Amino acid sequence: MAETYKNCQSCGMPLKKSPNGGGTNADKSISTMYCAYCYEDGKFKQPDITAAEMQVFCKAKLREMGFPGFIAGLFVKGIPKLERWKNK
């Protein structure tokens, strides 16, 4: 059985905040690993992005949402430790 995660293993966003509760796998089922913003139809929406680039992207999105820079920085700090980036 596949492991179920609370947060997207690409960007760190809580999966419960993702539209439909997660991205979609190739068979159209809901992904229990990645959010709808990162993953669709079994593929990453940004396949060539690096963990460092994802941190910059997510921090900017959090700032747009009104989070202070310090807090946004804390939220994105763990991105390189997520499953998508572990072996890169």
A tleap script that builds the chain and sets N, CA, C and O, in Angstrom:
source leaprc.protein.ff14SB
mol = sequence {
  NMET ALA GLU THR TYR LYS ASN CYS GLN SER
  CYS GLY MET PRO LEU LYS LYS SER PRO ASN
  GLY GLY GLY THR ASN ALA ASP LYS SER ILE
  SER THR MET TYR CYS ALA TYR CYS TYR GLU
  ASP GLY LYS PHE LYS GLN PRO ASP ILE THR
  ALA ALA GLU MET GLN VAL PHE CYS LYS ALA
  LYS LEU ARG GLU MET GLY PHE PRO GLY PHE
  ILE ALA GLY LEU PHE VAL LYS GLY ILE PRO
  LYS LEU GLU ARG TRP LYS ASN CLYS
}
set mol.1.N position { 0.839 -1.191 0.000 }
set mol.1.CA position { 0.000 0.000 0.000 }
set mol.1.C position { 0.880 1.248 0.000 }
set mol.1.O position { 1.878 1.312 0.718 }
set mol.2.N position { 0.507 2.228 -0.800 }
set mol.2.CA position { 1.288 3.460 -0.901 }
set mol.2.C position { 1.168 4.260 0.399 }
set mol.2.O position { 0.125 4.276 1.053 }
set mol.3.N position { 2.256 4.911 0.741 }
set mol.3.CA position { 2.244 5.739 1.945 }
set mol.3.C position { 1.394 6.984 1.693 }
set mol.3.O position { 1.379 7.516 0.583 }
set mol.4.N position { 0.696 7.439 2.713 }
set mol.4.CA position { -0.101 8.655 2.609 }
set mol.4.C position { 0.635 9.772 3.342 }
set mol.4.O position { 1.110 9.598 4.464 }
set mol.5.N position { 0.714 10.911 2.684 }
set mol.5.CA position { 1.427 12.051 3.235 }
set mol.5.C position { 0.445 13.171 3.564 }
set mol.5.O position { -0.609 13.288 2.939 }
set mol.6.N position { 0.800 13.990 4.549 }
set mol.6.CA position { -0.017 15.154 4.891 }
set mol.6.C position { 0.334 16.337 3.988 }
set mol.6.O position { -0.519 17.172 3.686 }
set mol.7.N position { 1.603 16.398 3.560 }
set mol.7.CA position { 2.081 17.511 2.739 }
set mol.7.C position { 2.580 17.004 1.394 }
set mol.7.O position { 3.054 15.875 1.271 }
set mol.8.N position { 2.461 17.866 0.389 }
set mol.8.CA position { 2.976 17.555 -0.942 }
set mol.8.C position { 4.475 17.263 -0.829 }
set mol.8.O position { 5.207 18.000 -0.169 }
set mol.9.N position { 4.916 16.201 -1.466 }
set mol.9.CA position { 6.318 15.802 -1.389 }
set mol.9.C position { 7.164 16.460 -2.478 }
set mol.9.O position { 8.274 16.018 -2.772 }
set mol.10.N position { 6.614 17.533 -3.074 }
set mol.10.CA position { 7.355 18.336 -4.039 }
set mol.10.C position { 7.518 19.765 -3.519 }
set mol.10.O position { 8.617 20.319 -3.553 }
set mol.11.N position { 6.404 20.369 -3.029 }
set mol.11.CA position { 6.461 21.772 -2.582 }
set mol.11.C position { 6.231 21.954 -1.088 }
set mol.11.O position { 6.541 23.014 -0.544 }
set mol.12.N position { 5.695 20.942 -0.415 }
set mol.12.CA position { 5.476 21.029 1.024 }
set mol.12.C position { 4.113 21.548 1.444 }
set mol.12.O position { 3.820 21.601 2.638 }
set mol.13.N position { 3.271 21.932 0.490 }
set mol.13.CA position { 1.946 22.444 0.833 }
set mol.13.C position { 1.077 21.336 1.437 }
set mol.13.O position { 1.134 20.191 0.989 }
set mol.14.N position { 0.278 21.669 2.446 }
set mol.14.CA position { -0.627 20.649 2.982 }
set mol.14.C position { -1.571 20.138 1.880 }
set mol.14.O position { -2.201 20.929 1.179 }
set mol.15.N position { -1.659 18.825 1.739 }
set mol.15.CA position { -2.504 18.254 0.681 }
set mol.15.C position { -3.972 18.613 0.857 }
set mol.15.O position { -4.717 18.669 -0.121 }
set mol.16.N position { -4.397 18.858 2.098 }
set mol.16.CA position { -5.800 19.224 2.302 }
set mol.16.C position { -6.117 20.608 1.715 }
set mol.16.O position { -7.286 20.933 1.510 }
set mol.17.N position { -5.100 21.416 1.447 }
set mol.17.CA position { -5.291 22.727 0.824 }
set mol.17.C position { -5.288 22.642 -0.700 }
set mol.17.O position { -5.635 23.611 -1.376 }
set mol.18.N position { -4.902 21.501 -1.238 }
set mol.18.CA position { -4.835 21.304 -2.682 }
set mol.18.C position { -6.237 21.099 -3.253 }
set mol.18.O position { -7.064 20.434 -2.629 }
set mol.19.N position { -6.517 21.667 -4.440 }
set mol.19.CA position { -7.802 21.367 -5.071 }
set mol.19.C position { -7.966 19.847 -5.212 }
set mol.19.O position { -7.045 19.162 -5.658 }
set mol.20.N position { -9.114 19.331 -4.842 }
set mol.20.CA position { -9.417 17.890 -4.889 }
set mol.20.C position { -8.581 17.053 -3.929 }
set mol.20.O position { -8.659 15.825 -3.974 }
set mol.21.N position { -7.788 17.670 -3.067 }
set mol.21.CA position { -7.012 16.931 -2.084 }
set mol.21.C position { -5.723 16.337 -2.602 }
set mol.21.O position { -5.082 15.555 -1.900 }
set mol.22.N position { -5.324 16.691 -3.817 }
set mol.22.CA position { -4.070 16.199 -4.377 }
set mol.22.C position { -4.070 16.287 -5.886 }
set mol.22.O position { -5.101 16.545 -6.507 }
set mol.23.N position { -2.904 16.071 -6.472 }
set mol.23.CA position { -2.794 16.039 -7.923 }
set mol.23.C position { -3.409 14.756 -8.455 }
set mol.23.O position { -3.999 13.983 -7.699 }
set mol.24.N position { -3.271 14.528 -9.759 }
set mol.24.CA position { -3.846 13.322 -10.342 }
set mol.24.C position { -2.754 12.408 -10.886 }
set mol.24.O position { -1.779 12.857 -11.489 }
set mol.25.N position { -2.948 11.117 -10.656 }
set mol.25.CA position { -2.055 10.104 -11.210 }
set mol.25.C position { -2.440 9.853 -12.670 }
set mol.25.O position { -3.452 10.364 -13.150 }
set mol.26.N position { -1.631 9.068 -13.365 }
set mol.26.CA position { -1.892 8.763 -14.775 }
set mol.26.C position { -3.265 8.114 -14.974 }
set mol.26.O position { -3.892 8.301 -16.017 }
set mol.27.N position { -3.735 7.355 -13.982 }
set mol.27.CA position { -5.047 6.694 -14.086 }
set mol.27.C position { -6.194 7.577 -13.589 }
set mol.27.O position { -7.311 7.100 -13.390 }
set mol.28.N position { -5.909 8.873 -13.391 }
set mol.28.CA position { -6.876 9.884 -12.935 }
set mol.28.C position { -7.247 9.782 -11.457 }
set mol.28.O position { -8.084 10.549 -10.983 }
set mol.29.N position { -6.641 8.850 -10.720 }
set mol.29.CA position { -6.878 8.786 -9.283 }
set mol.29.C position { -6.143 9.943 -8.611 }
set mol.29.O position { -5.220 10.520 -9.186 }
set mol.30.N position { -6.557 10.278 -7.391 }
set mol.30.CA position { -5.941 11.378 -6.647 }
set mol.30.C position { -4.607 10.915 -6.059 }
set mol.30.O position { -4.524 9.857 -5.435 }
set mol.31.N position { -3.585 11.709 -6.263 }
set mol.31.CA position { -2.263 11.400 -5.717 }
set mol.31.C position { -2.267 11.641 -4.214 }
set mol.31.O position { -2.769 12.663 -3.748 }
set mol.32.N position { -1.709 10.702 -3.455 }
set mol.32.CA position { -1.577 10.873 -2.008 }
set mol.32.C position { -0.193 11.415 -1.658 }
set mol.32.O position { 0.186 11.487 -0.490 }
set mol.33.N position { 0.558 11.797 -2.706 }
set mol.33.CA position { 1.931 12.247 -2.500 }
set mol.33.C position { 2.175 13.687 -2.966 }
set mol.33.O position { 2.992 14.397 -2.378 }
set mol.34.N position { 1.478 14.115 -4.008 }
set mol.34.CA position { 1.739 15.427 -4.611 }
set mol.34.C position { 0.455 16.234 -4.775 }
set mol.34.O position { -0.620 15.671 -4.982 }
set mol.35.N position { 0.578 17.561 -4.681 }
set mol.35.CA position { -0.581 18.449 -4.805 }
set mol.35.C position { -0.926 18.715 -6.274 }
set mol.35.O position { -0.157 18.394 -7.180 }
set mol.36.N position { -2.095 19.307 -6.480 }
set mol.36.CA position { -2.581 19.611 -7.829 }
set mol.36.C position { -1.731 20.684 -8.516 }
set mol.36.O position { -1.739 20.780 -9.744 }
set mol.37.N position { -1.009 21.482 -7.753 }
set mol.37.CA position { -0.177 22.529 -8.347 }
set mol.37.C position { 1.149 21.974 -8.880 }
set mol.37.O position { 1.785 22.590 -9.735 }
set mol.38.N position { 1.559 20.817 -8.373 }
set mol.38.CA position { 2.830 20.208 -8.778 }
set mol.38.C position { 2.665 19.026 -9.732 }
set mol.38.O position { 3.561 18.739 -10.525 }
set mol.39.N position { 1.529 18.345 -9.658 }
set mol.39.CA position { 1.404 17.037 -10.296 }
set mol.39.C position { 0.043 16.885 -10.973 }
set mol.39.O position { -0.997 17.146 -10.369 }
set mol.40.N position { 0.067 16.458 -12.245 }
set mol.40.CA position { -1.174 16.276 -12.995 }
set mol.40.C position { -0.983 15.164 -14.026 }
set mol.40.O position { 0.020 15.131 -14.738 }
set mol.41.N position { -1.948 14.262 -14.096 }
set mol.41.CA position { -1.911 13.141 -15.043 }
set mol.41.C position { -0.637 12.304 -14.925 }
set mol.41.O position { -0.117 11.808 -15.925 }
set mol.42.N position { -0.140 12.151 -13.698 }
set mol.42.CA position { 1.028 11.314 -13.467 }
set mol.42.C position { 2.353 11.961 -13.805 }
set mol.42.O position { 3.380 11.284 -13.859 }
set mol.43.N position { 2.341 13.281 -14.037 }
set mol.43.CA position { 3.579 13.982 -14.400 }
set mol.43.C position { 3.695 15.270 -13.598 }
set mol.43.O position { 2.693 15.873 -13.216 }
set mol.44.N position { 4.939 15.680 -13.350 }
set mol.44.CA position { 5.166 16.963 -12.687 }
set mol.44.C position { 4.896 18.087 -13.671 }
set mol.44.O position { 5.257 17.996 -14.845 }
set mol.45.N position { 4.262 19.144 -13.193 }
set mol.45.CA position { 3.975 20.293 -14.049 }
set mol.45.C position { 5.253 21.056 -14.396 }
set mol.45.O position { 5.343 21.682 -15.452 }
set mol.46.N position { 6.233 21.000 -13.505 }
set mol.46.CA position { 7.533 21.636 -13.747 }
set mol.46.C position { 8.604 20.551 -13.595 }
set mol.46.O position { 9.278 20.497 -12.567 }
set mol.47.N position { 8.771 19.684 -14.605 }
set mol.47.CA position { 9.662 18.527 -14.454 }
set mol.47.C position { 11.144 18.877 -14.294 }
set mol.47.O position { 11.902 18.088 -13.731 }
set mol.48.N position { 11.560 20.033 -14.776 }
set mol.48.CA position { 12.984 20.374 -14.743 }
set mol.48.C position { 13.375 21.319 -13.615 }
set mol.48.O position { 14.528 21.742 -13.540 }
set mol.49.N position { 12.439 21.654 -12.744 }
set mol.49.CA position { 12.738 22.575 -11.640 }
set mol.49.C position { 13.612 21.855 -10.604 }
set mol.49.O position { 13.468 20.652 -10.387 }
set mol.50.N position { 14.508 22.600 -9.975 }
set mol.50.CA position { 15.348 22.032 -8.916 }
set mol.50.C position { 14.719 22.329 -7.559 }
set mol.50.O position { 13.797 23.138 -7.455 }
set mol.51.N position { 15.220 21.673 -6.535 }
set mol.51.CA position { 14.714 21.926 -5.182 }
set mol.51.C position { 14.938 23.388 -4.795 }
set mol.51.O position { 14.058 24.011 -4.199 }
set mol.52.N position { 16.104 23.940 -5.128 }
set mol.52.CA position { 16.396 25.335 -4.793 }
set mol.52.C position { 15.448 26.285 -5.532 }
set mol.52.O position { 14.989 27.274 -4.961 }
set mol.53.N position { 15.159 25.984 -6.797 }
set mol.53.CA position { 14.224 26.814 -7.562 }
set mol.53.C position { 12.811 26.696 -6.990 }
set mol.53.O position { 12.068 27.677 -6.957 }
set mol.54.N position { 12.443 25.500 -6.541 }
set mol.54.CA position { 11.124 25.300 -5.926 }
set mol.54.C position { 11.020 26.117 -4.643 }
set mol.54.O position { 9.962 26.674 -4.349 }
set mol.55.N position { 12.108 26.194 -3.877 }
set mol.55.CA position { 12.104 26.995 -2.652 }
set mol.55.C position { 11.850 28.466 -2.974 }
set mol.55.O position { 11.047 29.121 -2.310 }
set mol.56.N position { 12.531 28.980 -3.986 }
set mol.56.CA position { 12.363 30.383 -4.377 }
set mol.56.C position { 10.932 30.620 -4.851 }
set mol.56.O position { 10.304 31.606 -4.466 }
set mol.57.N position { 10.415 29.717 -5.685 }
set mol.57.CA position { 9.058 29.828 -6.221 }
set mol.57.C position { 8.023 29.828 -5.092 }
set mol.57.O position { 7.129 30.675 -5.064 }
set mol.58.N position { 8.148 28.881 -4.168 }
set mol.58.CA position { 7.183 28.749 -3.071 }
set mol.58.C position { 7.271 29.926 -2.106 }
set mol.58.O position { 6.250 30.399 -1.606 }
set mol.59.N position { 8.468 30.390 -1.848 }
set mol.59.CA position { 8.627 31.540 -0.953 }
set mol.59.C position { 7.942 32.767 -1.553 }
set mol.59.O position { 7.290 33.527 -0.838 }
set mol.60.N position { 8.091 32.960 -2.863 }
set mol.60.CA position { 7.435 34.087 -3.523 }
set mol.60.C position { 5.908 33.957 -3.431 }
set mol.60.O position { 5.213 34.946 -3.195 }
set mol.61.N position { 5.390 32.740 -3.619 }
set mol.61.CA position { 3.936 32.516 -3.519 }
set mol.61.C position { 3.441 32.815 -2.101 }
set mol.61.O position { 2.399 33.445 -1.924 }
set mol.62.N position { 4.184 32.366 -1.104 }
set mol.62.CA position { 3.805 32.625 0.284 }
set mol.62.C position { 3.816 34.124 0.580 }
set mol.62.O position { 2.939 34.630 1.281 }
set mol.63.N position { 4.796 34.821 0.051 }
set mol.63.CA position { 4.862 36.286 0.235 }
set mol.63.C position { 3.648 36.950 -0.406 }
set mol.63.O position { 3.065 37.871 0.166 }
set mol.64.N position { 3.265 36.478 -1.609 }
set mol.64.CA position { 2.071 37.006 -2.287 }
set mol.64.C position { 0.821 36.814 -1.426 }
set mol.64.O position { -0.094 37.637 -1.441 }
set mol.65.N position { 0.803 35.717 -0.679 }
set mol.65.CA position { -0.349 35.406 0.170 }
set mol.65.C position { -0.323 36.184 1.481 }
set mol.65.O position { -1.249 36.074 2.284 }
set mol.66.N position { 0.734 36.971 1.706 }
set mol.66.CA position { 0.791 37.820 2.886 }
set mol.66.C position { 1.656 37.314 4.022 }
set mol.66.O position { 1.705 37.935 5.084 }
set mol.67.N position { 2.343 36.191 3.819 }
set mol.67.CA position { 3.229 35.688 4.866 }
set mol.67.C position { 4.480 36.558 4.936 }
set mol.67.O position { 5.017 36.936 3.895 }
set mol.68.N position { 4.959 36.885 6.142 }
set mol.68.CA position { 6.215 37.629 6.261 }
set mol.68.C position { 7.370 36.797 5.690 }
set mol.68.O position { 7.318 35.567 5.711 }
set mol.69.N position { 8.394 37.455 5.189 }
set mol.69.CA position { 9.535 36.768 4.576 }
set mol.69.C position { 10.169 35.729 5.479 }
set mol.69.O position { 10.531 34.644 5.026 }
set mol.70.N position { 10.304 36.058 6.757 }
set mol.70.CA position { 10.927 35.130 7.704 }
set mol.70.C position { 10.119 33.839 7.817 }
set mol.70.O position { 10.682 32.744 7.805 }
set mol.71.N position { 8.810 33.971 7.925 }
set mol.71.CA position { 7.923 32.806 8.049 }
set mol.71.C position { 7.932 32.005 6.746 }
set mol.71.O position { 8.013 30.777 6.768 }
set mol.72.N position { 7.848 32.696 5.625 }
set mol.72.CA position { 7.889 32.014 4.324 }
set mol.72.C position { 9.197 31.229 4.186 }
set mol.72.O position { 9.203 30.107 3.680 }
set mol.73.N position { 10.291 31.821 4.637 }
set mol.73.CA position { 11.587 31.146 4.596 }
set mol.73.C position { 11.608 29.879 5.432 }
set mol.73.O position { 12.202 28.875 5.040 }
set mol.74.N position { 10.952 29.931 6.590 }
set mol.74.CA position { 10.875 28.727 7.444 }
set mol.74.C position { 10.069 27.623 6.762 }
set mol.74.O position { 10.444 26.452 6.816 }
set mol.75.N position { 8.963 27.999 6.123 }
set mol.75.CA position { 8.109 27.012 5.466 }
set mol.75.C position { 8.836 26.291 4.330 }
set mol.75.O position { 8.628 25.094 4.132 }
set mol.76.N position { 9.672 26.990 3.593 }
set mol.76.CA position { 10.318 26.370 2.425 }
set mol.76.C position { 11.650 25.704 2.756 }
set mol.76.O position { 12.238 25.031 1.909 }
set mol.77.N position { 12.119 25.888 3.964 }
set mol.77.CA position { 13.428 25.352 4.362 }
set mol.77.C position { 13.543 23.834 4.157 }
set mol.77.O position { 14.604 23.338 3.777 }
set mol.78.N position { 12.458 23.107 4.408 }
set mol.78.CA position { 12.498 21.652 4.343 }
set mol.78.C position { 12.265 21.050 2.962 }
set mol.78.O position { 12.305 19.828 2.817 }
set mol.79.N position { 12.025 21.870 1.948 }
set mol.79.CA position { 11.723 21.340 0.607 }
set mol.79.C position { 12.772 20.336 0.114 }
set mol.79.O position { 12.384 19.289 -0.405 }
set mol.80.N position { 14.078 20.596 0.248 }
set mol.80.CA position { 15.054 19.610 -0.258 }
set mol.80.C position { 14.985 18.238 0.420 }
set mol.80.O position { 15.539 17.268 -0.096 }
set mol.81.N position { 14.314 18.150 1.564 }
set mol.81.CA position { 14.207 16.872 2.277 }
set mol.81.C position { 12.965 16.074 1.871 }
set mol.81.O position { 12.793 14.939 2.314 }
set mol.82.N position { 12.100 16.652 1.035 }
set mol.82.CA position { 10.899 15.955 0.604 }
set mol.82.C position { 11.242 14.841 -0.384 }
set mol.82.O position { 12.310 14.860 -0.997 }
set mol.83.N position { 10.334 13.865 -0.539 }
set mol.83.CA position { 10.587 12.680 -1.342 }
set mol.83.C position { 11.036 12.982 -2.772 }
set mol.83.O position { 11.932 12.311 -3.286 }
set mol.84.N position { 10.439 13.968 -3.417 }
set mol.84.CA position { 10.803 14.268 -4.802 }
set mol.84.C position { 12.282 14.623 -4.945 }
set mol.84.O position { 12.892 14.325 -5.972 }
set mol.85.N position { 12.855 15.247 -3.938 }
set mol.85.CA position { 14.210 15.774 -4.044 }
set mol.85.C position { 15.262 14.924 -3.360 }
set mol.85.O position { 16.451 15.199 -3.520 }
set mol.86.N position { 14.884 13.916 -2.615 }
set mol.86.CA position { 15.827 13.159 -1.793 }
set mol.86.C position { 17.002 12.570 -2.563 }
set mol.86.O position { 18.126 12.575 -2.061 }
set mol.87.N position { 16.769 12.067 -3.759 }
set mol.87.CA position { 17.844 11.408 -4.517 }
set mol.87.C position { 18.442 12.280 -5.614 }
set mol.87.O position { 19.091 11.776 -6.531 }
set mol.88.N position { 18.223 13.574 -5.518 }
set mol.88.CA position { 18.732 14.471 -6.571 }
set mol.88.C position { 19.969 15.183 -6.127 }
set mol.88.O position { 20.530 15.976 -6.884 }
savepdb mol mol.pdb
quit
